[in-house]
């Protein structure tokens, strides 16, 4: 028997599924995979930084020496030697982190999802920066978060504004280092004030830090986790310093929260892949990152300088942009009359250049004259060509 119209799906989706929307960035990436497109859109690390041979050696060693363990199910909280490495790497004289505070996750995006599961109810208030990371907005919205945008400037969110908006909030989500999408860095004095204010208000503070190691010039600023380990939820990832394909991140938090996240993870995927955890530990346990990360910083720093120089040379008057000292992104603000969503379609069609419109990064009131540019996967000479073409297109709209 053959059913008629098999493509007509009649099943009823959940209310949550009905509210789901595709990531604007992921949809744009489908277009920018074309080889003729100069893409400033993706937040992808440069493949030139991937330590292929080193990872191959680590895989071979793990499979040769501990293959049966690596290919078996593992504990939900993660591979203990790697959790110990994370704890040791984050510990300071004034803030000791222990493995029981560390949960390994399948990429930091899973960490955001688990935080949404255990901290957010339908209608819960969640405080976010202006603008904020799109992936976090998606993760928390799925559980019914109602976002309150914290006033922010070119240096990040303004801690002094929290007293007026924090009542009833479940958490505050922040990206203090080379933020996605703006590239800005929260100054030390604001970090201190933010930690103190959240502690006084009893407000959980999420410190998402995937880019912190990618400083081009200066030593990274003090982590907020080390200022108050009992009040800060720290998120880290190996995607930007090793390889994103392994999908491995971690959450560091007070043990009662880690235990709840572990229970939620058991219902999601039981555990993060044992093999990749063991391989990453094998790859980094003898100090490899200390030699490898500076090469990433140098590459990205050169490409950032190329983009900033091209913006200065080719973008018309009335445009402004961030000047990041690390990370992967530059944030551009155009004259008010330009909608970058409309501009994107024309840029792809006419000049074969792509970027990410800024509107999806705003939790509430979007600023449609903004865009995010990523420079890390485009060579400097091509950056200049692409930015020159984009600058001319923008100038034609003024």
C-alpha positions as CSV (number, residue, x, y, z in Angstrom):
1,X,0.0,0.0,0.0
2,X,1.3,3.5,-0.9
3,X,0.1,6.5,1.1
4,X,-1.1,9.5,-0.7
5,X,0.8,12.8,-0.2
6,X,3.4,11.4,2.1
7,X,5.0,14.9,2.3
8,X,2.0,16.3,4.0
9,X,3.0,15.9,7.7
10,X,0.0,16.1,9.9
11,X,1.6,15.5,13.3
12,X,1.3,18.2,15.9
13,X,4.5,19.8,17.1
14,X,5.0,20.9,20.7
15,X,4.5,24.6,21.5
16,X,8.2,24.8,22.1
17,X,9.0,23.4,18.7
18,X,6.5,25.9,17.1
19,X,8.6,28.8,18.6
20,X,11.9,27.6,17.2
21,X,13.6,29.6,14.6
22,X,16.8,28.9,12.6
23,X,19.9,30.8,13.5
24,X,20.3,33.8,11.2
25,X,24.1,33.0,11.1
26,X,23.6,29.4,10.1
27,X,21.2,30.4,7.3
28,X,23.7,32.9,6.0
29,X,26.5,30.3,6.1
30,X,24.6,28.2,3.6
31,X,25.0,31.0,1.1
32,X,28.6,31.8,2.0
33,X,29.8,28.3,1.4
34,X,30.0,29.2,-2.3
35,X,33.7,29.5,-3.4
36,X,33.0,32.8,-5.2
37,X,31.9,34.6,-2.0
38,X,34.2,36.5,0.3
39,X,32.7,35.7,3.6
40,X,33.0,37.9,6.7
41,X,30.0,36.2,8.1
42,X,31.1,33.0,9.8
43,X,32.3,32.9,13.4
44,X,34.5,29.9,12.4
45,X,38.1,29.5,13.6
46,X,40.6,29.5,10.8
47,X,41.4,26.0,9.6
48,X,45.0,27.2,9.3
49,X,45.2,27.0,13.1
50,X,44.1,23.4,13.4
51,X,46.9,21.2,14.8
52,X,46.1,18.2,12.6
53,X,49.3,16.2,13.1
54,X,49.3,16.8,16.8
55,X,45.7,15.6,17.1
56,X,46.4,12.6,14.9
57,X,49.2,11.6,17.2
58,X,46.9,12.1,20.3
59,X,44.2,9.9,18.7
60,X,46.7,7.2,17.8
61,X,48.2,7.2,21.3
62,X,44.8,7.0,23.0
63,X,43.4,4.3,20.8
64,X,46.6,2.3,21.1
65,X,47.1,2.6,24.8
66,X,43.5,2.9,26.1
67,X,41.3,2.1,23.2
68,X,38.7,-0.1,25.0
69,X,38.2,2.6,27.6
70,X,38.1,5.4,25.1
71,X,35.4,3.7,23.0
72,X,33.2,2.8,26.0
73,X,30.5,4.9,27.7
74,X,31.8,7.4,30.1
75,X,30.6,9.3,33.2
76,X,28.1,12.1,32.7
77,X,30.3,14.7,34.4
78,X,33.2,13.9,32.2
79,X,36.7,12.4,32.0
80,X,38.3,13.0,35.4
81,X,41.9,13.8,34.3
82,X,40.5,16.5,31.9
83,X,38.2,17.9,34.5
84,X,41.2,18.1,36.9
85,X,43.2,19.9,34.1
86,X,40.4,22.4,33.8
87,X,40.1,22.9,37.5
88,X,43.9,23.4,37.8
89,X,44.0,25.8,34.9
90,X,41.4,28.1,36.5
91,X,42.6,27.9,40.1
92,X,44.4,30.9,41.7
93,X,45.8,31.4,45.1
94,X,42.6,33.0,46.2
95,X,40.2,30.8,44.4
96,X,40.6,27.0,44.3
97,X,38.6,25.1,41.8
98,X,38.0,21.4,42.2
99,X,36.9,18.8,39.6
100,X,33.5,18.4,41.2
101,X,32.8,22.0,40.0
102,X,33.5,21.0,36.4
103,X,31.0,19.5,33.9
104,X,32.3,18.6,30.4
105,X,29.7,19.4,27.7
106,X,29.4,18.7,24.0
107,X,30.4,22.2,23.0
108,X,29.7,25.3,25.0
109,X,26.3,25.6,23.2
110,X,25.2,22.5,25.1
111,X,26.3,24.3,28.3
112,X,24.0,27.2,27.5
113,X,21.1,24.7,26.7
114,X,21.6,23.0,30.1
115,X,21.7,26.3,31.9
116,X,18.4,27.2,30.3
117,X,16.9,23.9,31.4
118,X,17.9,24.2,35.0
119,X,17.5,27.9,35.6
120,X,14.8,29.2,33.3
121,X,11.0,28.7,33.5
122,X,8.4,30.1,31.1
123,X,8.4,33.8,31.6
124,X,11.6,34.0,33.6
125,X,13.6,37.2,33.4
126,X,17.1,36.8,32.0
127,X,19.5,39.8,31.8
128,X,21.7,40.1,28.7
129,X,24.1,42.6,27.2
130,X,23.1,44.9,24.4
131,X,23.8,43.4,21.9
132,X,24.4,39.8,23.0
133,X,25.5,36.4,21.6
134,X,22.8,35.0,19.3
135,X,23.4,31.4,20.4
136,X,22.7,32.2,24.0
137,X,19.5,34.1,23.1
138,X,18.3,31.1,21.1
139,X,19.1,28.6,23.9
140,X,17.4,30.6,26.7
141,X,14.4,31.6,24.5
142,X,13.6,27.9,24.0
143,X,12.8,27.6,27.7
144,X,10.6,30.7,27.7
145,X,13.1,33.4,28.9
146,X,11.9,37.0,28.8
147,X,15.0,39.1,28.1
148,X,15.9,42.3,29.8
149,X,18.6,44.2,27.9
150,X,21.2,45.6,30.2
151,X,22.4,49.1,29.0
152,X,25.8,48.8,27.4
153,X,28.4,51.1,25.8
154,X,31.5,50.5,23.7
155,X,33.2,48.9,26.8
156,X,30.4,46.5,27.6
157,X,27.5,46.4,30.0
158,X,27.0,49.0,32.7
159,X,26.9,47.4,36.2
160,X,25.5,50.5,37.9
161,X,22.2,49.9,35.9
162,X,21.5,46.5,37.4
163,X,19.8,47.7,40.6
164,X,16.9,49.1,38.6
165,X,16.3,46.0,36.5
166,X,17.5,42.9,38.3
167,X,14.6,42.2,40.5
168,X,13.2,38.7,39.8
169,X,15.9,37.9,37.3
170,X,17.1,34.3,37.1
171,X,20.6,35.1,35.8
172,X,22.8,37.6,33.9
173,X,24.6,36.4,30.8
174,X,27.8,38.1,29.9
175,X,30.7,37.6,27.4
176,X,33.4,39.8,28.9
177,X,36.4,39.0,26.6
178,X,36.3,40.1,22.9
179,X,32.6,39.7,22.9
180,X,30.6,38.1,20.1
181,X,29.4,40.1,18.2
182,X,31.0,43.4,19.2
183,X,34.6,42.4,19.9
184,X,34.6,44.6,23.0
185,X,36.2,43.8,26.4
186,X,34.7,44.5,29.8
187,X,37.3,46.6,31.8
188,X,38.6,45.3,35.1
189,X,36.9,47.9,37.2
190,X,33.5,47.0,35.6
191,X,34.2,43.3,36.2
192,X,34.8,44.0,39.9
193,X,31.6,46.1,40.2
194,X,29.6,43.5,38.2
195,X,30.7,40.6,40.5
196,X,30.0,42.7,43.6
197,X,26.6,43.8,42.4
198,X,25.5,40.3,41.4
199,X,26.6,38.9,44.7
200,X,24.7,41.6,46.6
201,X,21.6,40.9,44.5
202,X,21.9,37.1,44.7
203,X,22.0,37.1,40.9
204,X,23.8,34.2,39.2
205,X,26.4,35.6,36.8
206,X,27.4,33.7,33.7
207,X,30.9,34.4,32.4
208,X,31.0,32.9,28.9
209,X,34.7,33.0,27.8
210,X,35.4,31.2,24.5
211,X,37.7,33.9,23.2
212,X,39.7,34.9,26.4
213,X,42.9,33.2,25.3
214,X,42.9,35.1,22.0
215,X,44.3,38.4,23.1
216,X,46.6,40.0,20.5
217,X,48.7,42.2,22.8
218,X,48.0,42.2,26.5
219,X,47.6,39.5,29.1
220,X,44.0,38.5,29.7
221,X,42.1,40.4,32.3
222,X,41.2,38.6,35.6
223,X,38.4,36.2,35.3
224,X,35.3,37.0,37.2
225,X,35.1,33.4,38.3
226,X,38.2,34.0,40.4
227,X,36.6,37.0,42.1
228,X,33.7,35.0,43.4
229,X,33.6,31.2,42.6
230,X,30.4,30.7,44.6
231,X,28.5,33.3,42.5
232,X,29.9,33.0,38.9
233,X,29.1,30.3,36.3
234,X,32.1,30.1,34.0
235,X,32.0,28.6,30.5
236,X,35.0,27.6,28.5
237,X,35.6,25.8,25.2
238,X,38.4,24.1,23.3
239,X,36.8,25.1,19.9
240,X,38.7,28.3,19.5
241,X,42.1,27.2,20.8
242,X,42.3,23.6,19.5
243,X,39.5,22.6,17.0
244,X,35.7,23.1,16.9
245,X,35.1,19.7,15.3
246,X,35.7,17.9,18.6
247,X,32.7,19.7,20.1
248,X,34.1,20.0,23.6
249,X,33.5,22.6,26.2
250,X,33.0,22.9,30.0
251,X,31.0,24.6,32.7
252,X,32.5,25.5,36.1
253,X,30.0,26.4,38.8
254,X,29.0,25.7,42.4
255,X,28.5,22.0,42.9
256,X,24.7,22.1,43.5
257,X,24.2,23.7,40.1
258,X,26.7,21.3,38.4
259,X,24.7,18.4,39.9
260,X,21.5,19.7,38.5
261,X,23.1,20.3,35.1
262,X,24.5,16.7,35.2
263,X,21.0,15.4,35.8
264,X,19.7,17.4,32.8
265,X,22.6,16.2,30.6
266,X,21.7,12.5,31.5
267,X,18.4,13.1,29.8
268,X,20.1,14.7,26.8
269,X,23.0,12.6,25.7
270,X,24.1,10.6,28.8
271,X,27.7,11.9,28.5
272,X,30.1,13.8,26.3
273,X,32.1,11.5,24.0
274,X,34.7,9.7,26.1
275,X,37.1,9.4,23.1
276,X,37.3,13.1,22.3
277,X,37.8,14.0,26.0
278,X,40.6,11.5,26.3
279,X,42.2,12.7,23.1
280,X,42.0,16.4,24.1
281,X,43.6,15.6,27.4
282,X,46.3,13.7,25.7
283,X,46.9,16.6,23.3
284,X,47.1,19.3,26.0
285,X,48.4,17.7,29.2
286,X,52.0,18.4,28.6
287,X,51.6,22.1,27.8
288,X,50.8,22.1,24.1
289,X,48.4,25.0,24.3
290,X,51.1,27.3,25.7
291,X,53.1,26.8,22.4
292,X,50.1,26.6,20.1
293,X,47.8,29.5,21.1
294,X,50.4,32.3,20.5
295,X,50.5,31.2,16.8
296,X,46.7,31.7,16.7
297,X,47.0,35.1,18.3
298,X,49.6,36.2,15.8
299,X,47.5,35.1,12.8
300,X,44.3,36.7,14.0
301,X,46.1,39.8,15.1
302,X,47.5,40.4,11.7
303,X,44.1,39.8,10.0
304,X,42.4,42.1,12.5
305,X,44.9,44.9,11.6
306,X,44.2,44.3,7.9
307,X,40.4,44.7,8.5
308,X,40.7,47.8,10.7
309,X,43.1,49.4,8.1
310,X,40.7,48.5,5.3
311,X,37.7,49.9,7.1
312,X,39.6,53.2,7.7
313,X,40.6,53.4,4.1
314,X,37.4,52.4,2.4
315,X,34.3,52.9,4.5
316,X,32.5,56.2,4.0
317,X,32.1,58.9,6.6
318,X,29.3,58.3,9.1
319,X,30.4,54.7,9.7
320,X,32.0,53.6,13.0
321,X,33.4,50.3,14.2
322,X,34.9,48.6,17.2
323,X,38.7,48.1,17.6
324,X,39.1,44.8,19.3
325,X,42.3,43.7,21.0
326,X,41.5,40.0,20.6
327,X,38.9,37.5,19.4
328,X,37.4,37.2,16.0
329,X,35.0,40.0,15.3
330,X,34.6,43.7,14.4
331,X,31.2,45.4,15.0
332,X,30.2,48.1,12.5
333,X,27.5,50.8,12.9
334,X,26.3,52.4,9.6
335,X,24.2,55.5,9.1
336,X,20.7,55.1,10.5
337,X,19.0,54.9,7.1
338,X,20.8,51.7,6.1
339,X,19.2,48.3,7.0
340,X,22.0,45.7,6.9
341,X,19.5,42.9,6.4
342,X,18.5,44.4,3.0
343,X,22.2,45.4,2.3
344,X,23.3,41.7,2.8
345,X,21.2,40.4,-0.1
346,X,22.6,43.1,-2.4
347,X,26.1,42.5,-1.2
348,X,26.0,38.8,-2.0
349,X,24.4,39.3,-5.4
350,X,26.4,42.3,-6.6
351,X,29.8,42.2,-5.0
352,X,30.0,38.6,-3.7
353,X,30.6,39.7,-0.1
354,X,28.8,38.4,3.0
355,X,28.5,39.6,6.6
356,X,26.1,39.1,9.4
357,X,23.4,41.8,9.9
358,X,23.4,43.0,13.5
359,X,19.6,42.9,14.3
360,X,19.5,39.2,15.4
361,X,22.0,40.0,18.2
362,X,19.6,42.3,20.0
363,X,17.2,40.6,22.5
364,X,14.6,43.4,22.3
365,X,15.0,46.5,20.2
366,X,17.2,45.7,17.2
367,X,19.6,48.3,15.7
368,X,19.2,47.4,12.0
369,X,22.1,49.6,10.9
370,X,24.7,47.3,12.4
371,X,26.7,44.4,11.2
372,X,29.3,41.8,12.4
373,X,32.4,41.2,10.4
374,X,34.6,38.2,11.1
375,X,38.2,38.4,9.7
376,X,39.9,35.2,10.8
377,X,39.2,33.0,7.8
378,X,40.0,35.6,5.1
379,X,43.6,36.4,4.1
380,X,44.6,40.1,4.5
381,X,44.8,40.9,0.8
382,X,41.3,39.5,0.3
383,X,40.1,41.4,3.3
384,X,41.1,44.6,1.7
385,X,39.4,43.7,-1.6
386,X,36.2,42.7,0.1
387,X,36.0,45.7,2.4
388,X,36.7,48.1,-0.4
389,X,33.8,46.6,-2.4
390,X,31.5,46.7,0.6
391,X,32.5,50.3,1.4
392,X,31.6,51.4,-2.1
393,X,28.2,49.6,-1.9
394,X,27.5,51.4,1.4
395,X,28.6,54.8,0.0
396,X,26.1,54.3,-2.9
397,X,23.3,54.2,-0.3
398,X,24.2,57.6,1.3
